[in-house]
Amino acid sequence: MVKINNYTLLSLKKGINLQKNQKLLIRSSVDNADFVRTLSELAWKIGAKDVMVQWFDDKINRQRYLYGDIDIFGIEDKWYIEYINKIVEEDYQVISITSHNPENLKGIEPERITKESKVISKMFKPLAEKMMKNEIQWNIIALPSPEWAMKVFPNTESPEEAINIMWEAIFSANLIDDHSDPITNWDRHTKNLLSQAEKLQSYNLKSLTFTNSLGTNLEIGLTEDHAWVSCGEEAKTGNNFIANIPTYEVFTAPHRDKVNGIVYATKPLIYMGNVIDNFWIKFQNGKVVEYKAEVGNEFLEKMLKIHPNADFLGEVALVPHSSPISQSGLLWYNTLYDENASCHLALGAGYTSTLAGTENLSEEERMAKGLNQSLSHNDFMIGSACMNILGKTEDGKEIPIFKNGEWVV
């Protein structure tokens, strides 16, 4: 119980860094009700002006996709648009709790999922933009669910056993133990990651080339004013926050038109409640020109075509193979955790914070500077123990960044 309370404290005080008189939105599955109640109570005690909860239910969601008439999908709901606008206009800070069943929508007709995903992205856009621009404080954490825990630990005898084991894995990944203060641990962790970002920034890199024994050979050009970012970003509220807990990444903005070569994924990707696995993607002048997945190829295709510019890169992130999440040996089937075990790329929108001086620019102006703009943002994992990354500076100097999956700089 102490560890769970520390996890709650970590999310509120270090993750979102909630301040007195701020409004808070918690987005969570109904399965996490007890945890959310604890989180909400602590937020009120901190001095929140309001705490609102948006509930989800995987099982009910699957029922809708399974039994609903096709014509109910892809419709813009006036009430949801008004609700999102309220959250945006009244400056709610946002905690999102992920605990989804990775294969909740397996077997559902893809057209239904695609139609609904498109319209949800469109309706959610005002809040997504506010988060991508760091205009508010936001934080994502994960809690075990029976289906997810059994997917990660298939050899356990019961969902209860799997959940207990997963809780311990979550605590370990988030630097929570019985002997130290997690806030102090994260202060130290944050300092180390920010130091790594500062080193990369000092090199004034023009491009990164990724190669490994799996066949990856990908050159990623960087935007002229790219900024290396890690945890502890500052929101326009003036408060620092950590978007992802856990996080072991340092990331920046690729130039959307300067990506060439082929890259092989090293972990499955969960998209639209389905698994995409054993896939590769080929880029030419930034755009995806070829791709193939042994598992879930139709969903890889949907992901690349669902929105304009969803087939260009918006993020390149570096994570050493020695990260605690990688060394756990677990396959989480959840991007929040798997992306922090591996170098990864994101197809779709880039973060405004990774391109200096673009906070007040329009989408078109950011695109002109090389920062991709889209309604989607989908991370996929490419890191491995044999990954090498070579940086090239503006003056032509070559700098090894990663060798055999580990930092060189």
C-alpha positions as a printed NumPy array, in Angstrom:
array([[  0.   ,   0.   ,   0.   ],
       [  2.901,   2.359,   0.765],
       [  4.313,   1.851,  -2.73 ],
       [  0.946,   2.554,  -4.349],
       [  0.605,   5.736,  -2.297],
       [  4.111,   6.748,  -3.386],
       [  3.125,   6.102,  -6.995],
       [  0.122,   8.403,  -6.541],
       [  2.329,  11.043,  -4.966],
       [  4.874,  10.702,  -7.786],
       [  2.242,  11.291, -10.457],
       [  0.752,  14.348,  -8.767],
       [  3.817,  16.071,  -7.323],
       [  6.555,  15.139,  -9.802],
       [  4.655,  14.074, -12.9  ],
       [  1.947,  16.665, -13.384],
       [  3.287,  18.856, -10.539],
       [ -0.207,  20.01 ,  -9.572],
       [ -0.353,  23.424,  -7.929],
       [ -2.874,  25.007,  -5.588],
       [ -5.953,  26.409,  -7.406],
       [ -5.258,  24.452, -10.598],
       [ -8.016,  22.333, -12.136],
       [ -7.343,  18.647, -12.777],
       [ -8.823,  16.158, -15.252],
       [ -8.15 ,  12.454, -14.6  ],
       [ -8.777,  10.105, -17.557],
       [ -8.992,   6.472, -16.515],
       [-10.615,   3.069, -16.881],
       [-13.405,   2.297, -14.422],
       [-11.292,  -0.648, -13.248],
       [ -8.982,   1.848, -11.537],
       [-11.704,   3.484,  -9.448],
       [-10.028,   2.968,  -6.065],
       [ -6.722,   4.373,  -7.294],
       [ -8.468,   7.347,  -8.909],
       [-10.327,   8.093,  -5.678],
       [ -6.994,   8.183,  -3.826],
       [ -5.471,  10.349,  -6.553],
       [ -8.455,  12.699,  -6.475],
       [ -8.371,  13.037,  -2.681],
       [ -4.677,  13.885,  -2.716],
       [ -5.297,  16.466,  -5.453],
       [ -7.972,  18.125,  -3.336],
       [ -5.619,  18.146,  -0.328],
       [ -2.91 ,  19.785,  -2.455],
       [ -5.417,  22.549,  -3.135],
       [ -6.926,  21.74 ,  -6.53 ],
       [ -9.695,  24.097,  -7.552],
       [-11.572,  21.263,  -9.244],
       [-11.063,  17.566,  -9.982],
       [-12.967,  16.015, -12.866],
       [-12.84 ,  12.358, -13.948],
       [-13.428,  10.955, -17.439],
       [-14.12 ,   7.214, -17.245],
       [-13.502,   4.518, -19.87 ],
       [-14.492,   0.843, -20.002],
       [-12.739,  -1.557, -22.398],
       [-15.487,  -4.157, -22.208],
       [-18.303,  -1.711, -22.99 ],
       [-16.197,  -0.181, -25.746],
       [-15.734,  -3.615, -27.328],
       [-19.479,  -4.268, -27.09 ],
       [-20.17 ,  -1.075, -29.024],
       [-17.763,  -2.014, -31.808],
       [-19.03 ,  -5.578, -31.903],
       [-22.793,  -4.997, -31.941],
       [-23.366,  -1.382, -33.025],
       [-24.672,  -0.52 , -36.495],
       [-21.907,   0.708, -38.796],
       [-23.619,   4.092, -39.192],
       [-23.043,   5.049, -35.526],
       [-19.273,   5.225, -36.058],
       [-17.395,   8.28 , -37.264],
       [-19.999,  10.827, -36.1  ],
       [-18.911,  14.032, -34.367],
       [-20.693,  14.257, -31.017],
       [-21.683,  17.787, -30.081],
       [-21.582,  16.986, -26.367],
       [-18.017,  15.626, -26.586],
       [-16.813,  18.645, -28.538],
       [-18.325,  20.954, -25.904],
       [-16.737,  18.856, -23.148],
       [-13.243,  19.026, -24.711],
       [-13.646,  22.761, -25.296],
       [-14.533,  23.207, -21.616],
       [-11.379,  21.364, -20.547],
       [ -9.289,  23.525, -22.903],
       [-10.888,  26.865, -22.103],
       [-10.776,  26.352, -18.329],
       [ -7.11 ,  25.196, -18.331],
       [ -7.484,  21.782, -16.769],
       [ -4.202,  19.947, -16.21 ],
       [ -4.468,  16.301, -17.326],
       [ -3.467,  12.933, -15.875],
       [ -4.132,   9.957, -18.157],
       [ -4.016,   6.434, -16.728],
       [ -3.394,   3.668, -19.254],
       [ -4.379,   0.083, -18.435],
       [ -5.982,  -1.089, -21.661],
       [ -6.246,  -4.684, -22.797],
       [ -3.721,  -4.702, -25.682],
       [ -6.023,  -6.794, -27.865],
       [ -9.368,  -5.401, -26.785],
       [-10.528,  -4.833, -30.363],
       [ -9.057,  -7.989, -31.9  ],
       [-11.431,  -9.411, -34.48 ],
       [-13.431,  -6.182, -34.856],
       [-14.072,  -5.   , -38.414],
       [-11.24 ,  -2.515, -39.154],
       [-13.561,  -0.043, -40.919],
       [-15.484,   0.55 , -37.689],
       [-12.309,   1.237, -35.714],
       [-10.866,   3.506, -38.396],
       [-14.004,   5.627, -38.736],
       [-14.237,   6.116, -34.985],
       [-10.511,   6.779, -34.522],
       [-10.572,   9.5  , -37.164],
       [-13.427,  11.401, -35.595],
       [-12.125,  11.003, -32.029],
       [ -8.755,  12.439, -33.09 ],
       [-10.532,  15.366, -34.716],
       [-12.717,  16.104, -31.68 ],
       [ -9.8  ,  15.679, -29.263],
       [ -7.496,  17.925, -31.31 ],
       [ -7.903,  21.143, -29.237],
       [ -6.727,  19.36 , -26.08 ],
       [ -4.048,  17.342, -27.907],
       [ -2.598,  20.553, -29.343],
       [ -2.516,  22.156, -25.929],
       [ -0.594,  19.167, -24.594],
       [  1.806,  18.991, -27.56 ],
       [  2.606,  22.681, -27.084],
       [  3.087,  22.264, -23.295],
       [  0.47 ,  24.909, -22.662],
       [ -0.706,  22.782, -19.726],
       [  0.903,  20.271, -17.382],
       [  0.126,  16.671, -18.272],
       [  1.173,  13.227, -17.197],
       [  0.625,   9.611, -18.284],
       [  0.989,   6.657, -15.925],
       [ -0.042,   2.999, -16.121],
       [ -1.95 ,   0.647, -13.827],
       [ -2.314,  -3.129, -14.195],
       [ -5.553,  -4.564, -15.546],
       [ -6.358,  -8.316, -15.528],
       [ -6.218,  -8.68 , -19.317],
       [ -3.057,  -6.619, -19.711],
       [ -1.274,  -8.337, -16.812],
       [ -2.088, -11.789, -18.19 ],
       [ -0.748, -10.728, -21.601],
       [  2.564,  -9.645, -20.069],
       [  2.755, -12.605, -17.647],
       [  0.999, -15.456, -19.503],
       [  2.443, -18.206, -17.295],
       [  0.852, -17.002, -14.072],
       [ -1.931, -19.048, -12.539],
       [ -4.483, -16.261, -12.147],
       [ -5.146, -12.62 , -13.071],
       [ -4.63 , -11.697,  -9.417],
       [ -1.141, -13.197,  -9.415],
       [ -0.311, -11.477, -12.712],
       [ -1.497,  -8.111, -11.36 ],
       [  0.615,  -8.456,  -8.209],
       [  3.714,  -9.278, -10.265],
       [  3.002,  -6.396, -12.641],
       [  2.659,  -3.949,  -9.762],
       [  6.169,  -4.85 ,  -8.614],
       [  7.484,  -4.432, -12.176],
       [  5.834,  -1.001, -12.364],
       [  7.336,   0.045,  -9.035],
       [ 10.795,  -1.057, -10.159],
       [ 10.533,   0.785, -13.489],
       [  9.475,   3.935, -11.663],
       [ 12.237,   3.928,  -9.038],
       [  9.84 ,   3.13 ,  -6.189],
       [ 11.101,   0.851,  -3.402],
       [ 10.778,   0.339,   0.338],
       [ 13.961,   2.178,   1.27 ],
       [ 14.041,   5.553,  -0.501],
       [ 11.973,   8.574,  -1.39 ],
       [ 10.682,   8.317,  -4.995],
       [ 10.649,  12.09 ,  -5.417],
       [ 14.362,  12.249,  -4.535],
       [ 15.054,   9.325,  -6.872],
       [ 13.277,  11.121,  -9.699],
       [ 15.08 ,  14.396,  -9.001],
       [ 18.348,  12.534,  -9.558],
       [ 16.995,  10.678, -12.609],
       [ 15.671,  13.883, -14.163],
       [ 19.021,  15.627, -13.677],
       [ 20.856,  12.808, -15.481],
       [ 18.499,  12.806, -18.479],
       [ 18.601,  16.578, -18.824],
       [ 22.387,  16.451, -18.747],
       [ 22.34 ,  13.99 , -21.648],
       [ 19.999,  16.273, -23.604],
       [ 22.342,  19.215, -23.022],
       [ 25.307,  17.216, -24.377],
       [ 23.435,  16.354, -27.567],
       [ 22.308,  19.944, -27.97 ],
       [ 25.897,  21.163, -27.779],
       [ 26.908,  19.138, -30.864],
       [ 24.609,  21.059, -33.244],
       [ 23.804,  17.866, -35.131],
       [ 22.59 ,  17.889, -38.716],
       [ 21.589,  14.234, -38.938],
       [ 21.532,  10.829, -37.236],
       [ 22.188,   7.517, -38.987],
       [ 20.806,   4.339, -37.395],
       [ 22.235,   0.914, -38.293],
       [ 21.985,  -2.565, -36.803],
       [ 22.305,  -6.235, -37.726],
       [ 18.549,  -6.561, -38.283],
       [ 18.817,  -4.524, -41.477],
       [ 18.069,  -1.014, -40.222],
       [ 19.909,   1.636, -42.214],
       [ 18.123,   4.923, -41.733],
       [ 19.344,   8.515, -41.999],
       [ 17.26 ,  11.11 , -40.175],
       [ 17.907,  14.75 , -40.939],
       [ 17.216,  17.122, -38.053],
       [ 15.503,  20.486, -38.207],
       [ 17.771,  23.519, -38.155],
       [ 16.466,  24.742, -34.803],
       [ 15.854,  21.319, -33.237],
       [ 15.925,  21.09 , -29.452],
       [ 16.825,  17.95 , -27.497],
       [ 14.203,  17.451, -24.801],
       [ 13.791,  15.118, -21.855],
       [ 11.778,  14.953, -18.644],
       [ 11.151,  18.06 , -16.606],
       [  9.724,  20.244, -19.357],
       [  8.314,  23.665, -18.46 ],
       [  4.694,  24.368, -19.274],
       [  3.376,  27.8  , -20.165],
       [  1.936,  27.787, -16.642],
       [  5.54 ,  28.278, -15.481],
       [  5.615,  24.881, -13.76 ],
       [  7.854,  21.958, -14.692],
       [  6.23 ,  18.572, -15.308],
       [  7.112,  15.076, -16.534],
       [  4.78 ,  13.924, -19.294],
       [  5.581,  10.21 , -19.066],
       [  6.212,   8.197, -15.928],
       [  8.35 ,   6.199, -16.478],
       [ 10.68 ,   7.91 , -18.933],
       [ 14.231,   7.086, -19.989],
       [ 14.26 ,   8.92 , -23.322],
       [ 15.921,  11.975, -24.806],
       [ 14.136,  13.115, -27.973],
       [ 14.016,  15.754, -30.686],
       [ 12.437,  16.747, -33.994],
       [ 13.373,  15.041, -37.252],
       [ 12.997,  17.134, -40.389],
       [  9.854,  15.707, -41.936],
       [ 11.31 ,  15.777, -45.472],
       [ 14.814,  14.483, -44.649],
       [ 14.333,  10.853, -43.642],
       [ 15.705,   8.167, -45.955],
       [ 16.277,   4.43 , -45.678],
       [ 14.739,   1.418, -43.98 ],
       [ 14.043,   0.662, -40.336],
       [ 13.019,  -2.589, -38.645],
       [ 10.797,  -2.551, -35.562],
       [ 12.132,  -4.482, -32.588],
       [  8.957,  -4.701, -30.494],
       [  5.24 ,  -5.087, -31.226],
       [  3.103,  -1.98 , -31.612],
       [ -0.428,  -1.834, -30.195],
       [ -2.708,   0.159, -32.468],
       [ -6.503,   0.343, -32.438],
       [ -6.643,  -2.491, -29.918],
       [ -4.645,  -4.8  , -32.195],
       [ -1.038,  -6.006, -32.351],
       [  1.297,  -5.036, -35.203],
       [  4.492,  -7.105, -35.108],
       [  7.612,  -8.015, -37.094],
       [  7.402,  -5.033, -39.414],
       [  9.668,  -2.742, -41.39 ],
       [  9.142,   0.703, -42.922],
       [ 11.014,   2.371, -45.771],
       [ 11.259,   6.159, -46.133],
       [ 12.123,   8.366, -49.063],
       [ 12.461,  12.133, -48.597],
       [ 10.561,  11.802, -45.347],
       [  7.54 ,   9.903, -46.621],
       [  6.784,   6.219, -46.054],
       [  7.038,   4.523, -49.456],
       [  7.023,   0.83 , -48.475],
       [  6.11 ,  -1.225, -45.403],
       [  5.313,  -4.768, -44.349],
       [  4.176,  -6.419, -41.121],
       [  4.026, -10.159, -40.571],
       [  1.285,  -9.572, -37.987],
       [ -1.363,  -6.853, -38.325],
       [ -0.303,  -5.486, -41.713],
       [ -3.799,  -4.096, -42.37 ],
       [ -3.58 ,  -2.069, -39.16 ],
       [ -0.112,  -0.8  , -40.064],
       [ -1.634,   0.402, -43.326],
       [ -4.531,   2.048, -41.473],
       [ -2.093,   3.797, -39.145],
       [ -0.091,   5.208, -42.034],
       [ -3.131,   6.425, -43.953],
       [ -5.612,   7.43 , -41.258],
       [ -4.711,  11.149, -41.258],
       [ -2.775,  13.514, -43.513],
       [  0.972,  13.384, -42.707],
       [  0.589,  10.255, -40.58 ],
       [  3.22 ,   8.695, -42.868],
       [  5.965,  11.211, -41.945],
       [  8.076,  11.218, -38.779],
       [  7.431,  13.645, -35.935],
       [  9.84 ,  12.378, -33.262],
       [ 13.158,  10.569, -32.861],
       [ 13.949,   9.349, -29.341],
       [ 17.068,   7.747, -27.904],
       [ 16.937,   5.173, -25.09 ],
       [ 19.891,   2.967, -24.101],
       [ 19.446,  -0.798, -24.204],
       [ 20.556,  -0.823, -20.553],
       [ 17.48 ,   1.089, -19.376],
       [ 15.842,  -0.689, -16.397],
       [ 12.735,  -1.413, -18.468],
       [ 14.791,  -3.041, -21.193],
       [ 16.824,  -5.029, -18.675],
       [ 13.648,  -6.363, -17.06 ],
       [ 13.265,  -8.5  , -20.182],
       [  9.529,  -7.854, -20.242],
       [  7.479,  -7.164, -23.334],
       [  4.826,  -4.783, -22.025],
       [  2.528,  -4.509, -25.075],
       [  2.07 ,  -0.883, -24.033],
       [  3.846,   2.05 , -25.671],
       [  4.427,   3.951, -22.421],
       [  6.674,   1.147, -21.191],
       [  8.019,  -0.411, -24.394],
       [  9.163,   2.961, -25.764],
       [ 11.245,   3.448, -22.627],
       [ 13.029,   0.167, -23.224],
       [ 14.12 ,   1.099, -26.728],
       [ 15.088,   3.847, -29.129],
       [ 11.929,   4.738, -30.982],
       [ 10.407,   6.877, -33.699],
       [  6.969,   8.425, -33.914],
       [  4.888,   8.704, -37.044],
       [  2.657,  11.759, -37.146],
       [  2.781,  14.987, -35.165],
       [  5.967,  16.44 , -33.738],
       [  6.172,  18.208, -30.376],
       [  6.428,  21.978, -30.542],
       [  8.958,  21.896, -27.708],
       [ 11.428,  20.042, -29.981],
       [ 11.637,  22.93 , -32.45 ],
       [ 12.767,  26.175, -30.814],
       [ 10.799,  29.341, -31.44 ],
       [  7.696,  27.719, -32.935],
       [  5.289,  28.017, -30.005],
       [  3.246,  30.773, -31.632],
       [  3.526,  29.638, -35.257],
       [  0.679,  28.177, -37.268],
       [  0.675,  24.522, -38.351],
       [  1.697,  25.588, -41.85 ],
       [  4.594,  27.662, -40.522],
       [  5.831,  24.799, -38.34 ],
       [  5.6  ,  22.447, -41.321],
       [  7.663,  24.884, -43.373],
       [ 10.396,  24.667, -40.723],
       [ 10.324,  20.865, -40.938],
       [  8.166,  19.926, -37.919],
       [  5.53 ,  17.421, -39.007],
       [  1.888,  18.185, -38.206],
       [ -0.844,  15.557, -38.022],
       [ -3.824,  14.433, -35.962],
       [ -1.96 ,  11.269, -34.972],
       [  1.23 ,  10.447, -33.078],
       [  2.233,   6.771, -32.993],
       [  5.511,   5.599, -31.469],
       [  7.191,   2.399, -32.616],
       [ 10.294,   0.777, -31.185],
       [ 13.525,   0.295, -33.159],
       [ 16.261,  -0.042, -30.508],
       [ 18.349,  -3.154, -29.882],
       [ 21.575,  -4.343, -28.295],
       [ 23.221,  -4.029, -31.717],
       [ 22.001,  -0.517, -32.534],
       [ 24.646,   1.99 , -33.631],
       [ 23.874,   5.673, -34.105],
       [ 26.233,   8.081, -35.841],
       [ 25.669,  11.825, -35.642],
       [ 26.865,  14.302, -38.241],
       [ 27.325,  17.964, -37.34 ],
       [ 26.598,  21.012, -39.478],
       [ 30.33 ,  21.347, -40.187],
       [ 30.597,  17.712, -41.348],
       [ 32.126,  16.161, -38.234],
       [ 30.989,  12.615, -37.386],
       [ 30.203,  11.847, -33.74 ],
       [ 29.325,   8.35 , -32.458],
       [ 26.162,   8.637, -30.336],
       [ 25.319,   4.971, -29.67 ],
       [ 27.488,   1.86 , -29.987],
       [ 25.938,  -1.584, -29.46 ],
       [ 22.826,  -0.06 , -27.98 ],
       [ 24.554,   2.208, -25.448],
       [ 25.462,   5.869, -25.12 ],
       [ 28.921,   6.847, -26.346],
       [ 28.58 ,  10.584, -25.69 ]])
